[in-house]
Structures are given as structure tokens and as C-alpha cells.
Amino acid sequence: MNAHDRNILADARPATRLPAQDLERARRFYREQLGLEPVDERPGGLLYRCAGVDFALFRSAGASPGTFTQMGWEVDDIEAVVSELKGRGVVFEEVDLPGLRTRDGIAEIDGNYPSKGARGERAAWFRDSEGNMLGVGEPVM
């Protein structure tokens, strides 16, 4: 077996990194709108953990264009999550494209990954205080 045959990252945990031009503004958004507190921090960075998976916000002079989903959460009850987040001031994207339209902030999407055993997904998207596009999704069985 040569080095190219080994899948050296298969057992590694992915960790999302999201840029923040104003780290304190981002900390407030994640605390007040999403109900999340960092589990650790360092100069220029905040580390969060959800269901054992880490993501970090880092101080950056750059910014994401916010034109694609950078991170998402898979949830069991998307209506409850969207309602709770709206109550905290989160603004959900409204999408009206051929084959993808939101109603009350939630889109119905046909198809899903076969390994998930779902026939589709319901999804909603919002931007954080730094313009990063985030999403929540619920598999449709």
C-alpha cells in the first residue's frame, strides 16, 4: 500500500472556521441570537462546540461573500428552531428561485444523501453578524 492508497483524513474531525471582522460583535450575536457561548478562546479566536463538533470564529480583515452556506446544523424540528431563532432576532433569507422557494423562511428540498435514509430536507438560511451564511436543516423521512 502506498501513501496515496491510505485515507489519512477519514478519522480526523473536520472543524469549521468562520471569519469575523469584529470578534466582540460576533460573540454577542452567537450568544444573544443563537444562544451559544464559546467553550474556549484565545487572542483573535473563539471556539464553540455543538454536539461534540467544534467550530471557531477568528478575527480576520477579510470577509465571506455570504453567497453560500458555510456551516449548518442538522435539527430534529426545523419549525421550532426557526421560530425560536426568529424570536431572538435572527432574520432568515427568503429564496425564490426555480426549484427552490422558501415559505415562512423554510424551503422544501427534494433528494438527500442515500446514507441519511431521507427522501429530502427542509432547510432555512440566515447570516450571522459578520455576513457568514449559516443554515439549519431537517431530513425528511
C-alpha positions in Angstrom: 0.0 0.0 0.0 1.5 3.3 -1.0 0.8 6.7 0.6 -1.9 7.5 -1.9 -4.0 4.5 -1.0 -4.5 5.5 2.6 -7.3 7.8 3.5 -5.4 9.7 6.2 -8.2 12.2 6.9 -11.1 9.6 7.2 -10.7 9.5 11.0 -9.9 13.2 11.5 -12.6 15.6 12.8 -13.4 18.4 10.5 -13.6 21.8 12.2 -15.2 24.9 10.5 -13.5 28.3 10.7 -15.6 31.4 10.1 -14.1 34.9 9.7 -15.2 37.8 11.9 -14.1 41.3 11.3 -15.4 42.3 14.8 -15.0 39.4 17.2 -16.9 41.0 20.0 -19.8 41.8 17.8 -19.8 38.2 16.6 -19.6 36.9 20.2 -22.7 38.9 21.1 -24.6 37.6 18.0 -23.8 34.0 18.8 -24.7 34.5 22.4 -27.9 36.6 22.0 -29.3 35.3 18.8 -28.1 31.7 18.7 -27.8 31.0 22.5 -24.2 29.8 22.1 -21.2 30.6 24.4 -17.6 29.8 23.5 -16.1 26.8 25.2 -12.6 28.3 24.9 -10.9 31.4 23.5 -7.6 32.7 22.5 -6.4 36.1 21.3 -8.2 36.6 18.0 -10.4 33.4 18.2 -13.5 32.0 19.8 -14.1 28.2 19.9 -17.6 26.8 20.1 -18.8 23.2 20.4 -22.2 21.8 19.3 -22.9 18.1 19.8 -19.2 17.4 20.2 -18.2 19.2 17.0 -16.1 22.3 17.1 -16.2 25.5 15.0 -14.3 28.7 15.5 -14.7 32.3 14.8 -11.4 34.1 14.0 -10.5 37.7 13.7 -10.0 38.5 10.1 -9.6 41.5 7.9 -11.3 39.6 5.2 -15.0 38.7 5.0 -17.0 35.9 3.4 -19.2 37.0 0.5 -22.1 35.2 2.2 -23.2 33.7 -1.1 -23.1 30.1 0.0 -23.8 28.1 3.2 -20.6 28.0 5.2 -21.9 25.9 8.1 -25.1 24.3 9.1 -26.8 22.4 11.9 -29.0 19.4 11.4 -32.0 19.7 13.6 -35.0 17.5 14.6 -37.7 20.2 14.4 -37.0 23.0 12.0 -40.2 24.9 12.7 -39.3 25.1 16.4 -35.7 26.1 15.7 -36.7 28.8 13.2 -39.4 30.1 15.5 -37.0 30.3 18.4 -34.3 32.0 16.4 -36.7 34.5 14.9 -37.8 35.3 18.4 -34.2 36.1 19.2 -33.9 38.5 16.3 -32.4 36.2 13.6 -33.5 37.2 10.1 -34.0 34.3 7.7 -33.3 34.5 4.0 -36.2 34.5 1.6 -35.4 32.5 -1.5 -37.5 32.4 -4.7 -35.6 30.5 -7.4 -36.7 27.9 -9.9 -36.8 24.7 -7.8 -36.0 26.4 -4.5 -38.6 28.6 -2.7 -38.9 29.4 1.0 -42.2 29.8 2.8 -42.0 31.4 6.2 -38.2 31.1 5.8 -38.2 27.3 5.2 -37.5 25.6 1.9 -38.6 22.1 0.9 -35.7 20.4 -0.9 -36.1 17.1 -2.9 -33.5 14.5 -2.5 -30.9 13.7 0.2 -27.9 11.6 0.6 -28.8 7.9 0.5 -26.8 7.2 3.6 -29.1 9.5 5.6 -32.2 7.4 4.6 -34.2 10.6 3.9 -36.2 11.5 0.8 -35.5 15.2 1.2 -34.7 18.0 3.5 -36.3 21.1 4.9 -33.8 24.0 5.2 -33.5 27.6 6.3 -30.6 30.1 6.0 -29.5 33.2 7.8 -26.4 35.4 8.1 -24.5 36.0 11.2 -23.3 39.5 12.3 -20.2 39.1 10.1 -22.1 38.1 6.9 -21.4 34.4 7.1 -24.2 32.3 5.6 -25.4 29.7 8.1 -28.2 27.1 7.8 -30.4 24.7 9.6 -31.8 21.6 8.0 -34.1 18.8 8.9 -34.1 15.5 7.0 -37.5 14.5 5.6 -38.1 10.8 6.0 
